[in-house]
Amino acid sequence: MLAAWRQVGERGADARAAWSLALGLASDGEAHPLLVAELGSKNVYQRTYAALALGIAGGRAAQDALRAALPAETTPVTRITLM
């Protein structure tokens, strides 16, 4: 799954967001650093879906990443997702 996510690249922001969610649903531990990086994306959909994916995958590291991203997030829907 990670290989497919990487192939999408920045040009496919919607597809990348959907793949992020799929990685969270699969609870792919290798995806954690990629999903955390997506929390800093310029694209709101990528940030939101990365937050959802980390929330679904769970774990202490995911919770810490979500809390850390919250202060910088300005989009209401994404802020709710980070909580």
C-alpha positions in Angstrom: 0.0 0.0 0.0 2.8 2.4 0.8 4.2 2.0 -2.8 0.8 3.1 -4.3 0.6 6.0 -1.9 4.1 7.2 -2.9 3.2 6.9 -6.6 0.3 9.3 -6.4 2.6 12.2 -5.5 1.6 15.8 -4.9 -0.3 16.1 -8.2 -3.0 13.7 -7.0 -4.0 15.5 -3.7 -7.4 13.9 -3.5 -6.1 10.4 -4.3 -3.3 10.9 -1.8 -5.8 11.9 0.9 -7.8 8.8 0.2 -4.7 6.6 0.3 -3.8 8.1 3.6 -7.2 7.0 5.0 -6.6 3.5 3.6 -3.3 3.3 5.3 -4.9 4.2 8.6 -7.6 1.6 8.1 -4.9 -1.0 7.4 -3.1 0.1 10.6 0.2 0.1 8.6 2.8 1.0 11.2 5.3 1.9 8.4 2.9 4.6 7.2 3.0 6.5 10.5 5.9 8.9 9.6 4.3 9.6 6.2 0.9 10.3 7.8 2.5 12.6 10.4 4.2 14.5 7.5 0.8 14.9 5.8 -0.5 16.8 8.8 1.7 19.6 7.6 0.5 19.6 4.0 -0.8 22.7 2.3 -3.8 20.7 1.1 -6.6 20.6 3.6 -7.9 17.3 2.4 -4.5 15.7 2.9 -4.3 17.1 6.4 -7.8 16.0 7.3 -7.5 12.5 6.0 -4.0 12.0 7.5 -5.5 13.0 10.9 -8.4 10.5 10.4 -5.9 7.8 9.5 -3.8 8.4 12.5 -6.9 8.5 14.7 -8.0 5.2 13.3 -4.6 3.6 13.5 -4.3 4.7 17.2 -1.5 4.4 19.5 0.5 6.8 21.7 2.7 8.2 18.9 -0.4 8.9 16.7 -2.1 10.7 19.6 1.0 12.8 20.2 1.3 13.7 16.5 -2.4 14.8 16.5 -2.0 16.9 19.6 1.2 18.5 18.2 -0.6 19.5 14.9 -3.6 21.1 16.6 -2.2 24.5 17.5 -1.1 25.3 13.9 -4.3 24.1 12.2 -6.8 26.8 11.2 -9.4 24.8 9.2 -12.4 24.0 11.5 -13.1 20.5 10.1 -9.5 19.5 10.3 -9.2 20.9 13.9 -12.1 18.7 14.9 -10.5 15.7 13.3 -7.3 16.4 15.2 -9.1 16.3 18.5 
